Amino acid sequence: MRSLFPALFAAVVFATGCPSPKAGPTEPGGVKGDEPPKVAQVMLLSDVNGKPGNEVAKFDYRQQTQHFRALLDKPVKDATGTWVFTAKSTSAGSNKPIQSLQGKLDGSDVVAEITLKNPWPVGTYHVDILIDGRTIHGFDYEVTGEKSAIVFLGHSLAADAGSGLPGPPVKVLKKSDKHIFIQVTTKGIDTTEPEVIWRLYKVDNGKDIELGNTVQPRMKLQDSVLKVEFTYASDWAPGKYRTDIMFNGQKVHAIEFQIR
C-alpha cells in the first residue's frame, strides 16, 4: 500500500506541557527522587473550537485536533517531556513514525495535541511518553468513524476438505457436501463495525425458502474478505441456492450458486 503519511502529516502541529496548580514540591532538575514518575491516567479529549472538551473513548476521523491529557503519580520540575506518535495500523500505512515533541514540563498534569488539516486515516495509533529520555508509559488509541461504499468483487465456493477447512474452489457444489464455504472479496472501508448477516435460501420455482442465517462478529471492514460456512445434516436438495449479505439489516449483496 502506498504510504500517505508524508503528505498527510506535513501540517501536524504539537503542543505539550501543563503545570498542575496542585503540584507538590519537587527536587530541582527533574523528577522527585531517583525513580521517574508513572502515568496514573491517560485521557483522550474531544475538540471544542480548538480547545479540549469532554473525554472520549476514541477519536472520530473528522476531529482534526486530537487532545491528550496524562496525569502523573508525582510532579516533575524542569523535566524534559517527549510524546512520540506512531501510526501502528491505519488505512494510510502501518508502523509509520508520525512525529515527536519535546518540551519542558512542570507539575503532574501533562497535555499534548495534534492537528491535521485533512481527515485522519482510520486505524490504531501508538503513543510513547518519555520523561528525561526514559519511557514511562505507552498506549494505543483508535481513530474511527469513516465509511465509504463497500464494493463486492469476486467470490468463491468450496466444500469441506475433510478436516473442517475449505478445499480448493469449485464452480458447483455437490449435494453430499455437508459443509460448504463461501467467501467474497470487498473493496472499501467501514470502521463503524456493521452487523454482517449471511442468509441462505433455496430458490424453488421462483420462491425463496430461507434455510438459515449466520451472524458474524462485528468488525471493521477495510478491503476485507468476508467468509461464511453453512452446514446441512443430510444431503442438500439439488438446485439453485442464494446467499444474501446484510449490513445492519440491509441487503448489500447476493451470491447465487448451484448444488448438484
C-alpha positions, 0 to 999 in steps of 0.5 A, spaced: 500 500 500 502 506 498 504 510 504 500 517 505 503 519 511 508 524 508 503 528 505 498 527 510 502 529 516 506 535 513 501 540 517 501 536 524 502 541 529 504 539 537 503 542 543 505 539 550 506 541 557 501 543 563 503 545 570 498 542 575 496 548 580 496 542 585 503 540 584 507 538 590 514 540 591 519 537 587 527 536 587 530 541 582 532 538 575 527 533 574 523 528 577 522 527 585 527 522 587 531 517 583 525 513 580 521 517 574 514 518 575 508 513 572 502 515 568 496 514 573 491 516 567 491 517 560 485 521 557 483 522 550 479 529 549 474 531 544 475 538 540 471 544 542 473 550 537 480 548 538 480 547 545 479 540 549 472 538 551 469 532 554 473 525 554 472 520 549 473 513 548 476 514 541 477 519 536 472 520 530 476 521 523 473 528 522 476 531 529 482 534 526 485 536 533 486 530 537 487 532 545 491 528 550 491 529 557 496 524 562 496 525 569 502 523 573 503 519 580 508 525 582 510 532 579 516 533 575 520 540 575 524 542 569 523 535 566 524 534 559 517 531 556 517 527 549 510 524 546 512 520 540 506 518 535 506 512 531 501 510 526 501 502 528 495 500 523 491 505 519 488 505 512 494 510 510 500 505 512 502 501 518 508 502 523 509 509 520 513 514 525 508 520 525 512 525 529 515 527 536 515 533 541 519 535 546 518 540 551 519 542 558 514 540 563 512 542 570 507 539 575 503 532 574 498 534 569 501 533 562 497 535 555 499 534 548 495 535 541 495 534 534 492 537 528 491 535 521 488 539 516 485 533 512 481 527 515 485 522 519 486 515 516 482 510 520 486 505 524 490 504 531 495 509 533 501 508 538 503 513 543 510 513 547 511 518 553 518 519 555 520 523 561 528 525 561 529 520 555 526 514 559 519 511 557 514 511 562 508 509 559 505 507 552 498 506 549 494 505 543 488 509 541 483 508 535 481 513 530 474 511 527 468 513 524 469 513 516 465 509 511 465 509 504 461 504 499 463 497 500 464 494 493 463 486 492 468 483 487 469 476 486 467 470 490 468 463 491 465 456 493 468 450 496 466 444 500 469 441 506 476 438 505 475 433 510 478 436 516 473 442 517 477 447 512 475 449 505 478 445 499 480 448 493 474 452 489 469 449 485 464 452 480 458 447 483 457 444 489 455 437 490 449 435 494 453 430 499 457 436 501 455 437 508 459 443 509 460 448 504 464 455 504 463 461 501 467 467 501 467 474 497 472 479 496 470 487 498 473 493 496 472 499 501 472 501 508 467 501 514 470 502 521 463 503 524 463 495 525 456 493 521 452 487 523 454 482 517 448 477 516 449 471 511 442 468 509 441 462 505 435 460 501 433 455 496 430 458 490 424 453 488 420 455 482 421 462 483 420 462 491 425 463 496 425 458 502 430 461 507 434 455 510 438 459 515 442 465 517 449 466 520 451 472 524 458 474 524 462 478 529 462 485 528 468 488 525 471 493 521 471 492 514 477 495 510 478 491 503 476 485 507 474 478 505 468 476 508 467 468 509 461 464 511 460 456 512 453 453 512 452 446 514 446 441 512 445 434 516 443 430 510 444 431 503 442 438 500 436 438 495 439 439 488 438 446 485 439 453 485 441 456 492 442 464 494 446 467 499 444 474 501 449 479 505 446 484 510 449 490 513 445 492 519 439 489 516 440 491 509 441 487 503 448 489 500 449 483 496 447 476 493 451 470 491 447 465 487 450 458 486 448 451 484 448 444 488 448 438 484 
